[in-house]
Structures are given as structure tokens and as C-alpha cells.
């Protein structure tokens, strides 16, 4: 399966959950993740989409580490089930945190 097919699937899944899956243009910053997921409950994370045989480049790895050090979550996804589990887990965590903060 091509990387664009994974990205299309991921976009549909995030939208089904009520979110946005926004493509990030890399024209000014090489190595940034492909997409940012914005979901309910203030759930935000970045996604690098790869095919099962795809590899993260050195510049991508460097940028992912830098972004994580800033406190953001960056995931590398190469499987549909993995992505669905990731979205569901992150949404569940975000919902619990959001509800706790409203007490």
C-alpha cells in the first residue's frame, strides 16, 4: 500500500472521530511530520506516515526528537490498526484529562 493510501485512511478516521487531520507543508522546515491531528478534548499529536518498508530519514528523526522535547507527541504510523488504536487511546486519555480539569 502506498503512503498516500495510508494518509487518506488516517484522514477519514480522524474526521469520523470529529477531528481534523491537517497536512503540514515541509517547504520551510525539512523533516517535520506529515500531518497534525486535532481531535476533541484538546487532543493534539503529529503523525509521520510510512509504508511498512519505509524508513524515517535522519533529518526526520532529528526533527521528531526536537518536537518531542517541546512536549508534543509524534507518532510514526505504518499500519491502519495501529493508527486506529493510537487515535482511540489518545482520545480516551484526552477526554479523561479534560473531564478531570472541569471538576
N, C-alpha and C positions, 0 to 999 in steps of 0.2 A: 504494500500500500504506500502511496506517495505521501509526503509530508503535508501537502495541501489537503489531501483527503482527511488526515487526522485533524488538521486545523478546522476544517468545515464541521466535522463531527463535534469537536470540542465547543465551537461557537454555538451550535444548535443546543447542545446540552446545557451550557451556561444560560442561554436565553430561556430554555424551558424552566430553569430554576429562578427566573425573574431577574437575571443579571445582564451585564454587558461583557463582551469578550472583544477587546479592542486591539487591533494590530498596531504595533509600535514601529514607526519608520526608523530604520537604523542609519539614515543618511548622515547624521551628525555624530552619532556615538556607536562605533563598531562594537559588536559583542553583546548589546543589550538583548534581553529575551524577546521572543517573537510577539508575545501578547501580554496584556494585563487583564485579569478577571476582576470585575467589580460586581459583587453579589450582595443580596440583602444582609442586614445585620452588620454593616460596615466591614464586610469580608472582602479583603483585597490580597491578591497574590499575582506573581508574574509567572509566565509559562514559556519554556523553550520546548518547541515541538520537534521531535526527531522520528525518523523511521526506526524500526528495531535494529537496523545495522548502522544507523547514523551515529556520529560521534560529535561531542562538543569540542569546538576548537579551543586553542589556548586563550585567545582573546575573550571568547565567551565565558570560559571558566573563570578568568580573571575578573570580568565584569560581574558574574554571578556572585563571587565571593565578596566583592566590593558592595554590591547591593544588599546582600545578606547582613553585612556588617552595619549597614544603615538601619537594620531592623525589619526589612521586608522579606517576605518568603518568596523563594524562587524554586520552581519545580521543573525538572526535565521529564517530559512525558513521551512515551513511545508505544503506548497501549491504551485502547479505549476503556477497558475495565479499570485500569489503573487511574485514568483521568476521572472517571465517574466516582470511584471511591475517594479520590482526593477532594473533589468538589463537595461531595456529601459530608466528608469528615470536616473540612474547613467550615462549611456552613453550620454544622452542628456545634462546633467549638464557638464560632462567632455568635450564634444565637444564644448559647448559654451565657457567654460573657456579657452580651447586650442586655439580657434579662436580669442578670445579677446587678448590673450597673443601674438599673431602673428601680431597684428596691429602696 
